[in-house]
Amino acid sequence: MNLLKKIWANIKKNAQSNQLTRRQEVFQELARGPGTARQLSDRMGLRLTIVRTYLSTLHKQGLVRATGDMVGKEQVWRVNE
């Protein structure tokens, strides 16, 4: 099973018991639709610095990528498929 499938399986399992980690929450929100760190922060009600930290982690793991589009000075992010 590839990494993305493992993460989705873990998210689904944890979502059923309401035990998602913040990283999983950020990933799940980004899977609903692309957005900047600020947009994700607003949608989720989390601090911008927290979202940026988790986006960086997810990017290093190869799970999300910048689309190349910009909103103002911010990158738009999306889940790798």
Helices and strands as residue ranges (DSSP letters): H 3-16, H 22-32, H 37-44, H 48-60, E 64-71, E 74-79
